[in-house]
Amino acid sequence: MLSTLNAAALIGIDALMVTVEANVAGGIPSFTVVGLPDNAVRESRERILTAIRNSGFTIPPKKITVNLAPADIKKVGTAFDLPIAIGLLGSLELIGNRFEETLIMGELALDGSLRRINGALPVAIMAGKEGIKRLIVPRENAAEAAVAVSAATSAIEVYGVESLHEAVALLKGENVFTPMSINIEELFEGEQEYPVDFADIKGQSAAKKALEIAAAGNHNVIMIGPPGSGKTMLAKGLPGILPPLCFEEALETTKIYSVANLLEKERPLMVTRPFRSPHHTTSNIALIGGGSTAKPGEVSLAHNGILFLDELPEFSRNALEVLRQPLEEREVTVSRISVTTRYPAGFMLIAAMNPSPAGALKDSDGNLTAPPQQIQRYLSKISGPLLDRIDIHIDVPKVENSELFAASSAENSLTIRQRVIAARKIQQERFAATTSPKIYTNAQMNSRQIKLYCQLDRESSQKLMAAMNRMNLSARAHDRILKVSRTIADLDCSNHIAMKHLIQGIQYRNLDRDFWSF
């Protein structure tokens, strides 16, 4: 007898409906799974049969064939255990075999209990769009899947079950089960705590102002300075001045963490912006994503948040060069023979480095700390095209002892954040009518929008041209200066880019000229 039910496969951070067809017939006893399953799905046969028997059901020696359609999409992972088991029980007429408006996902243990799966949130979102009325997942995934109810285009009930036996009871209507519900507003309530407050950072007022501008316009930043000048602390303090995530951003970020199996059990929705700080030994694949079983990389895990690369020249040149695409396009395309996967990568890059492999560029006597050739090799690891894609270059000098021992009077992160939020609001109103793609911040402007929103008067245009000739800047650097100047004007609540805003924007490209000369 044939039984058909719904499951889902993950493609990137999205889900695709999969039809599970289970057929039990006479013949030589066997268990075959077709439809382009991976090893984890093929290995599920013994796990499923053992779980069914340990749940109190009897499977006669029959010829079992399971098809996962569409057959040209690779099925990855162990989440097909539960739908296959339910399909077999339906084929054996141990339960009903009509599940048109139900989608089932879950990994089975040998005793019939259910284990947590990856990607419950994108599966739930897809189920709502496809008109599914009931979603059955492991209990540990129920809260995560219930978040999607707020984003679904149709009503959907999410049920969390602990075992195959409970899933069967739910489908047969033997017990009363209550759908899982989540209060989205409660998840966003409460002030978020951050490890570093800007008020705790001694000195570096110029660097703090630059990071405020970066936060307001979502600009990329590189900080260069000697060890101990506070570069890492400044980077860790940046999340505290960023605007909070809106629900749409939180949902997209949570989908990535759900697929990567990094979502915390007690936190079904990401409500704080991610801060990722990979080690400089990180491989290209770990940074950009992919692998034999494609997974999001660090650039995607930092989506809607910060990717902090400390000791930038210590990263391999290849690892740094793969950042070019996500910095420009805000997404990553991972191509394999069988499939091409796209992951969002709309992160803010914060990079930090020393001016010399020995640390400080010069010692107390004014002498270079390393031979010029060695310093040049160290700096040349950062290519010109990559540096060109970074909007703001900051010099972070050594903090003077007088500043270290002075009483702190710096602004706290909350005060700075209010100015950042006000500037972001101006940008949201400016770009409210933009579509395909939707733009939220100045850093996302294309050439047409730069021409429209970053107009200069004659004197300012001449100043910018002179600066480009003097500093030998590229056309991309020209656009970056205008974007940063527009953000500075927004923080100043100015409708137009004034000369002072432009000059400050040009100063943040000084490393294009001075960085390489010593």
C-alpha positions as CSV (number, residue, x, y, z in Angstrom):
1,M,0.0,0.0,0.0
2,L,1.2,3.5,-0.8
3,S,1.3,6.3,1.7
4,T,2.2,10.0,0.9
5,L,3.1,12.8,3.3
6,N,5.0,16.1,3.3
7,A,8.5,16.9,4.5
8,A,11.1,19.5,3.6
9,A,14.7,19.8,2.3
10,L,17.0,22.7,3.0
11,I,18.5,24.7,0.1
12,G,20.8,27.3,1.6
13,I,18.8,29.0,4.3
14,D,15.4,28.3,2.6
15,A,13.3,25.1,2.6
16,L,11.8,23.2,-0.3
17,M,8.7,21.0,0.0
18,V,9.5,17.3,-0.3
19,T,6.9,14.6,-0.9
20,V,7.7,11.3,1.0
21,E,6.2,8.3,-0.8
22,A,6.3,5.1,1.2
23,N,5.2,1.8,-0.4
24,V,5.1,-1.6,1.3
25,A,4.5,-4.6,-0.9
26,G,5.2,-8.3,-1.1
27,G,8.4,-9.7,-2.3
28,I,12.0,-10.2,-1.1
29,P,12.3,-8.2,2.2
30,S,14.3,-5.0,1.5
31,F,14.3,-1.3,2.4
32,T,15.3,1.1,-0.4
33,V,15.4,4.9,-0.2
34,V,15.5,6.7,-3.6
35,G,15.3,10.3,-4.6
36,L,18.9,11.5,-4.3
37,P,19.4,10.8,-0.6
38,D,22.8,11.5,1.0
39,N,24.6,9.0,3.3
40,A,22.7,10.2,6.4
41,V,19.4,9.5,4.8
42,R,20.5,6.1,3.4
43,E,21.8,5.1,6.9
44,S,18.5,5.9,8.4
45,R,17.0,2.5,7.4
46,E,18.1,0.6,10.5
47,R,17.5,3.5,12.8
48,I,13.9,3.9,11.6
49,L,13.1,0.2,11.7
50,T,14.6,-0.2,15.2
51,A,12.8,2.9,16.5
52,I,9.4,1.6,15.1
53,R,9.9,-1.7,16.8
54,N,10.9,-0.1,20.1
55,S,7.8,2.1,19.9
56,G,5.6,-1.0,20.0
57,F,4.8,-1.4,16.3
58,T,5.5,-4.6,14.3
59,I,7.0,-4.3,10.8
60,P,6.4,-7.5,8.7
61,P,9.2,-8.7,6.3
62,K,8.1,-6.8,3.2
63,K,9.6,-5.0,0.3
64,I,9.8,-1.4,1.4
65,T,10.4,1.4,-1.1
66,V,10.6,5.1,-0.1
67,N,10.8,7.9,-2.7
68,L,11.8,11.5,-1.8
69,A,10.4,13.8,-4.5
70,P,11.5,15.9,-6.4
71,A,14.2,13.3,-7.1
72,D,16.7,15.8,-8.6
73,I,17.2,17.7,-5.4
74,K,19.7,16.2,-2.9
75,K,18.2,15.3,0.4
76,V,20.6,15.9,3.3
77,G,20.4,15.2,7.0
78,T,18.5,13.1,9.5
79,A,15.3,15.1,9.6
80,F,13.6,12.6,7.2
81,D,13.6,9.9,9.8
82,L,10.2,10.8,11.3
83,P,8.3,11.3,8.0
84,I,9.6,8.1,6.6
85,A,8.6,6.2,9.8
86,I,5.1,7.7,9.7
87,G,4.8,6.9,6.0
88,L,5.7,3.2,6.7
89,L,3.1,3.0,9.5
90,G,0.6,4.6,7.1
91,S,1.4,2.1,4.4
92,L,0.9,-0.7,6.9
93,E,-2.5,0.8,7.8
94,L,-1.4,1.1,11.5
95,I,-2.4,4.8,11.3
96,G,-4.3,6.8,8.7
97,N,-2.5,7.5,5.4
98,R,-3.9,11.0,4.5
99,F,-1.6,13.8,5.6
100,E,-2.3,16.4,2.9
101,E,-2.1,19.5,5.2
102,T,0.6,18.2,7.5
103,L,4.3,18.5,7.3
104,I,6.5,16.2,9.5
105,M,10.2,16.5,10.3
106,G,12.4,14.9,13.0
107,E,15.4,12.7,13.8
108,L,14.7,9.4,15.5
109,A,16.8,7.8,18.2
110,L,16.8,4.0,18.5
111,D,14.3,4.0,21.4
112,G,11.8,6.1,19.3
113,S,12.5,9.4,20.9
114,L,13.1,12.5,18.8
115,R,16.2,14.6,18.6
116,R,16.6,18.2,17.6
117,I,17.0,19.0,13.8
118,N,18.6,21.8,11.8
119,G,16.5,24.4,10.0
120,A,13.2,24.1,11.8
121,L,12.5,27.9,11.3
122,P,12.9,28.0,7.5
123,V,10.9,24.8,7.2
124,A,8.1,26.4,9.2
125,I,8.2,29.6,7.1
126,M,8.0,27.5,3.9
127,A,5.1,25.4,5.4
128,G,3.1,28.5,6.1
129,K,3.6,29.8,2.5
130,E,2.6,26.4,1.0
131,G,-0.7,26.3,2.8
132,I,0.3,23.6,5.4
133,K,-2.1,23.7,8.4
134,R,-0.1,21.5,10.8
135,L,3.6,21.1,11.5
136,I,5.0,18.3,13.6
137,V,8.6,18.7,14.8
138,P,10.7,17.5,17.8
139,R,9.8,19.3,21.0
140,E,13.2,21.0,21.2
141,N,12.4,22.7,17.8
142,A,8.8,23.7,18.6
143,A,9.5,27.2,19.9
144,E,11.8,28.0,17.0
145,A,9.2,26.8,14.5
146,A,6.5,28.7,16.3
147,V,8.3,32.0,15.6
148,A,7.4,31.5,11.9
149,V,3.7,31.7,12.8
150,S,4.1,35.5,13.0
151,A,5.7,35.6,9.5
152,A,3.4,33.0,7.8
153,T,1.0,34.0,5.2
154,S,-1.6,31.5,6.4
155,A,-2.5,30.0,9.8
156,I,-0.3,27.1,10.9
157,E,-0.3,25.1,14.0
158,V,3.1,23.9,15.4
159,Y,3.2,20.8,17.5
160,G,6.3,19.6,19.4
161,V,6.5,15.9,20.1
162,E,9.0,13.9,22.1
163,S,8.8,10.5,20.4
164,L,7.4,8.6,17.5
165,H,4.7,7.3,19.8
166,E,3.5,10.8,20.5
167,A,3.6,11.7,16.9
168,V,1.3,8.7,16.1
169,A,-1.0,9.7,18.9
170,L,-1.3,13.2,17.6
171,L,-2.0,12.0,14.0
172,K,-4.6,9.5,15.3
173,G,-6.2,12.1,17.5
174,E,-5.9,9.9,20.6
175,N,-4.6,12.7,22.9
176,V,-5.2,16.4,23.2
177,F,-2.2,18.4,22.1
178,T,-1.8,22.1,22.4
179,P,-0.1,24.0,19.6
180,M,3.1,25.8,20.5
181,S,2.8,29.6,20.7
182,I,5.5,32.3,21.1
183,N,5.1,36.0,22.1
184,I,7.4,37.8,19.8
185,E,7.2,41.1,21.7
186,E,8.4,39.4,24.9
187,L,11.5,38.1,23.1
188,F,12.5,41.7,22.2
189,E,11.7,43.1,25.6
190,G,14.4,44.2,28.0
191,E,17.7,46.1,27.5
192,Q,20.4,44.0,26.0
193,E,23.7,43.7,27.8
194,Y,27.0,44.2,25.9
195,P,30.4,43.2,27.2
196,V,32.0,46.6,26.5
197,D,30.6,50.1,26.9
198,F,32.2,53.0,25.1
199,A,32.4,54.8,28.5
200,D,34.8,52.2,29.6
201,I,37.3,52.9,26.8
202,K,40.0,55.4,27.8
203,G,40.8,58.0,25.2
204,Q,40.5,57.3,21.5
205,S,37.8,59.9,21.0
206,A,38.6,60.2,17.3
207,A,38.3,56.4,16.8
208,K,35.0,56.4,18.7
209,K,33.6,59.1,16.5
210,A,34.6,57.1,13.4
211,L,32.9,54.0,14.7
212,E,29.8,56.1,15.4
213,I,29.7,57.2,11.8
214,A,30.3,53.6,10.7
215,A,27.4,52.4,12.9
216,A,25.1,55.1,11.5
217,G,25.7,54.2,7.9
218,N,26.7,50.5,8.2
219,H,30.2,51.3,6.8
220,N,33.2,48.9,6.8
221,V,36.1,50.0,9.0
222,I,39.8,49.2,9.3
223,M,41.7,50.2,12.4
224,I,45.5,50.4,12.4
225,G,47.6,51.0,15.5
226,P,50.2,49.5,17.8
227,P,49.4,46.6,20.2
228,G,47.5,47.7,23.3
229,S,46.0,50.8,21.7
230,G,42.4,49.5,22.2
231,K,41.5,48.3,18.7
232,T,39.9,45.0,19.9
233,M,38.1,46.8,22.8
234,L,36.7,49.4,20.3
235,A,35.4,46.6,18.1
236,K,33.8,44.8,20.9
237,G,32.1,48.0,22.0
238,L,30.6,48.6,18.6
239,P,27.5,46.3,19.0
240,G,26.4,48.4,21.9
241,I,25.9,51.5,19.7
242,L,24.2,49.7,16.8
243,P,20.4,49.9,16.4
244,P,18.4,46.9,17.7
245,L,17.3,44.3,15.2
246,C,13.8,44.6,13.7
247,F,11.7,41.5,13.4
248,E,12.5,41.0,9.7
249,E,16.3,41.2,10.3
250,A,16.0,38.9,13.4
251,L,14.0,36.3,11.4
252,E,16.6,36.3,8.5
253,T,19.5,36.0,11.0
254,T,17.8,33.3,13.0
255,K,17.3,31.3,9.7
256,I,21.0,31.2,9.2
257,Y,21.8,30.1,12.7
258,S,19.0,27.5,12.6
259,V,20.5,26.0,9.4
260,A,24.0,26.0,10.9
261,N,22.7,24.4,14.1
262,L,24.1,27.2,16.2
263,L,20.7,28.5,17.6
264,E,20.6,28.3,21.4
265,K,17.8,26.1,22.7
266,E,16.5,28.7,25.1
267,R,16.6,31.5,22.5
268,P,14.3,30.6,19.5
269,L,14.9,34.0,17.9
270,M,18.1,36.1,17.5
271,V,17.2,39.5,19.0
272,T,20.8,40.9,19.2
273,R,23.1,41.6,16.3
274,P,25.7,38.8,15.8
275,F,29.4,39.5,16.5
276,R,31.7,37.0,14.8
277,S,35.4,37.1,15.4
278,P,37.1,34.1,13.6
279,H,40.7,33.3,14.3
280,H,43.3,34.2,11.6
281,T,43.9,30.5,10.9
282,T,40.3,30.2,9.6
283,S,40.1,28.5,6.2
284,N,38.5,29.9,3.1
285,I,35.5,27.6,3.3
286,A,35.0,28.3,7.0
287,L,35.0,32.0,6.3
288,I,32.9,32.1,3.1
289,G,30.8,28.9,3.5
290,G,30.3,25.8,1.5
291,G,32.1,22.4,2.0
292,S,31.0,18.9,1.0
293,T,27.7,19.6,2.8
294,A,27.2,23.3,2.2
295,K,26.8,25.3,5.4
296,P,26.9,29.1,6.1
297,G,30.4,30.5,6.8
298,E,31.4,33.3,9.1
299,V,30.4,36.0,6.7
300,S,26.8,34.7,6.7
301,L,26.8,34.1,10.4
302,A,27.7,37.8,10.8
303,H,24.7,38.8,8.6
304,N,23.0,41.9,10.0
305,G,25.8,42.2,12.5
306,I,29.6,42.5,12.7
307,L,32.5,40.5,11.3
308,F,35.6,41.4,13.2
309,L,38.9,40.3,11.7
310,D,41.7,41.0,14.2
311,E,45.3,40.8,13.1
312,L,44.1,41.2,9.5
313,P,47.5,40.5,7.7
314,E,47.8,37.2,9.5
315,F,44.8,35.8,7.6
316,S,45.8,34.0,4.4
317,R,45.7,36.1,1.2
318,N,43.1,33.8,-0.3
319,A,40.9,34.0,2.7
320,L,40.9,37.8,2.5
321,E,40.3,37.9,-1.3
322,V,37.1,35.8,-1.0
323,L,35.6,38.7,1.0
324,R,35.3,40.8,-2.1
325,Q,32.0,39.4,-3.3
326,P,30.1,39.6,0.0
327,L,31.4,43.2,0.6
328,E,30.0,44.3,-2.7
329,E,26.9,42.1,-3.2
330,R,25.9,41.4,0.4
331,E,25.6,37.7,-0.4
332,V,27.7,34.7,-1.1
333,T,27.3,32.3,-4.0
334,V,28.6,28.8,-3.3
335,S,28.7,26.7,-6.5
336,R,29.0,22.9,-6.6
337,I,28.5,20.4,-9.4
338,S,25.0,19.5,-8.3
339,V,23.7,22.8,-6.8
340,T,24.4,26.5,-6.4
341,T,23.6,27.9,-3.0
342,R,23.3,31.5,-2.0
343,Y,23.7,32.8,1.6
344,P,23.0,36.3,2.7
345,A,26.2,38.2,3.9
346,G,25.1,41.7,4.8
347,F,27.7,42.3,7.5
348,M,29.7,45.2,8.7
349,L,33.4,44.4,8.4
350,I,35.6,45.7,11.2
351,A,39.3,44.9,10.7
352,A,42.2,45.6,12.9
353,M,46.0,45.4,12.4
354,N,49.4,46.5,13.6
355,P,51.5,48.8,11.4
356,S,54.4,46.4,11.5
357,P,54.9,42.6,12.1
358,A,56.8,43.6,15.2
359,G,53.8,45.6,16.6
360,A,54.4,49.3,16.7
361,L,55.9,50.9,13.5
362,K,58.6,52.7,15.4
363,D,60.2,52.4,18.8
364,S,60.7,55.1,21.4
365,D,63.8,56.4,19.5
366,G,61.9,56.8,16.3
367,N,63.5,53.8,14.6
368,L,61.6,51.2,12.6
369,T,60.8,48.1,14.6
370,A,61.5,45.8,11.6
371,P,63.3,46.1,8.3
372,P,61.4,48.0,5.6
373,Q,61.2,44.9,3.3
374,Q,59.7,42.9,6.1
375,I,57.1,45.6,6.9
376,Q,56.3,45.8,3.2
377,R,55.7,42.1,2.9
378,Y,53.5,42.2,6.0
379,L,51.4,45.1,4.6
380,S,51.2,43.7,1.1
381,K,49.0,40.8,2.4
382,I,46.1,43.3,2.2
383,S,45.4,43.9,-1.5
384,G,44.5,47.3,-2.8
385,P,41.1,46.1,-4.1
386,L,40.2,44.8,-0.6
387,L,41.4,48.0,1.1
388,D,39.4,50.0,-1.5
389,R,36.2,48.3,-0.4
390,I,36.6,49.5,3.2
391,D,34.9,52.8,3.7
392,I,36.6,54.2,6.8
393,H,40.3,53.9,7.7
394,I,41.1,54.8,11.3
395,D,44.5,55.5,12.9
396,V,44.4,54.3,16.5
397,P,47.4,55.7,18.3
398,K,48.8,54.6,21.6
399,V,46.8,55.8,24.6
400,E,48.7,58.4,26.6
401,N,49.3,57.6,30.3
402,S,47.5,60.9,31.3
403,E,44.4,59.6,29.6
404,L,44.6,56.2,31.3
405,F,44.7,57.7,34.8
406,A,42.3,60.5,34.1
407,A,38.7,60.3,35.4
408,S,36.4,58.9,32.7
409,S,34.1,61.5,31.2
410,A,33.4,59.7,27.9
411,E,29.9,59.2,26.6
412,N,28.3,55.8,27.2
413,S,27.1,53.5,24.4
414,L,23.4,54.2,25.1
415,T,23.8,57.9,24.4
416,I,25.8,57.3,21.2
417,R,23.2,54.7,20.1
418,Q,20.4,57.3,20.2
419,R,22.2,59.4,17.7
420,V,22.9,56.4,15.5
421,I,19.2,55.4,15.6
422,A,18.2,58.9,14.6
423,A,20.6,58.9,11.6
424,R,19.3,55.4,10.6
425,K,15.7,56.7,10.7
426,I,16.7,59.5,8.3
427,Q,18.1,56.9,5.9
428,Q,15.1,54.6,6.2
429,E,12.8,57.5,5.2
430,R,15.2,58.4,2.3
431,F,15.2,54.9,0.9
432,A,11.6,54.0,1.8
433,A,10.6,53.8,-1.9
434,T,13.6,51.7,-3.1
435,T,13.0,48.1,-4.1
436,S,14.9,45.2,-5.8
437,P,17.0,45.3,-3.7
438,K,15.6,47.0,-0.6
439,I,18.1,49.6,0.8
440,Y,18.2,50.6,4.4
441,T,21.5,52.4,4.9
442,N,23.9,54.7,3.1
443,A,26.5,52.0,2.6
444,Q,24.1,50.1,0.3
445,M,23.6,52.9,-2.2
446,N,24.4,52.2,-5.8
447,S,25.8,54.7,-8.3
448,R,22.4,56.1,-9.3
449,Q,21.4,56.7,-5.7
450,I,24.8,58.3,-4.9
451,K,24.3,60.7,-7.7
452,L,20.8,61.5,-6.4
453,Y,21.4,61.8,-2.7
454,C,25.1,62.8,-2.5
455,Q,25.2,66.0,-4.6
456,L,27.9,68.5,-3.9
457,D,28.2,72.2,-4.7
458,R,30.9,73.4,-7.0
459,E,33.5,74.2,-4.3
460,S,33.0,70.8,-2.7
461,S,33.3,69.0,-6.0
462,Q,36.6,70.8,-6.7
463,K,37.9,69.8,-3.2
464,L,37.0,66.2,-3.8
465,M,38.7,66.2,-7.2
466,A,41.8,67.7,-5.8
467,A,41.9,65.1,-3.0
468,M,41.5,62.2,-5.5
469,N,44.4,63.5,-7.6
470,R,46.6,64.1,-4.6
471,M,45.9,60.7,-3.0
472,N,45.5,58.8,-6.2
473,L,42.1,57.4,-5.3
474,S,40.0,55.1,-7.4
475,A,36.4,55.5,-8.6
476,R,35.3,53.1,-5.9
477,A,37.0,55.2,-3.2
478,H,35.2,58.3,-4.6
479,D,31.9,56.6,-4.0
480,R,32.9,55.5,-0.5
481,I,33.8,59.1,0.4
482,L,30.5,60.3,-0.7
483,K,28.6,57.6,1.2
484,V,30.5,58.3,4.4
485,S,30.0,62.1,3.9
486,R,26.3,61.5,3.5
487,T,26.2,59.6,6.8
488,I,28.2,62.4,8.6
489,A,25.6,64.9,7.3
490,D,22.8,62.6,8.5
491,L,24.3,62.6,12.0
492,D,24.4,66.3,11.8
493,C,20.8,66.4,10.7
494,S,21.8,68.2,7.5
495,N,19.8,67.8,4.2
496,H,22.9,68.5,2.2
497,I,26.6,67.5,2.3
498,A,28.5,70.5,3.5
499,M,32.2,71.1,3.0
500,K,33.0,70.1,6.6
501,H,31.2,66.8,6.0
502,L,33.1,66.1,2.8
503,I,36.5,67.0,4.4
504,Q,35.9,64.6,7.3
505,G,34.9,61.9,4.8
506,I,38.1,62.4,2.8
507,Q,40.2,62.2,6.0
508,Y,38.9,58.7,6.6
509,R,40.7,57.7,3.4
510,N,44.1,58.9,4.6
511,L,45.4,55.3,4.9
512,D,45.1,55.0,1.1
513,R,48.1,57.4,1.0
514,D,49.9,57.2,4.3
515,F,49.4,53.6,5.2
516,W,52.0,52.4,2.7
517,S,54.7,55.0,3.4
518,F,57.1,54.8,6.2
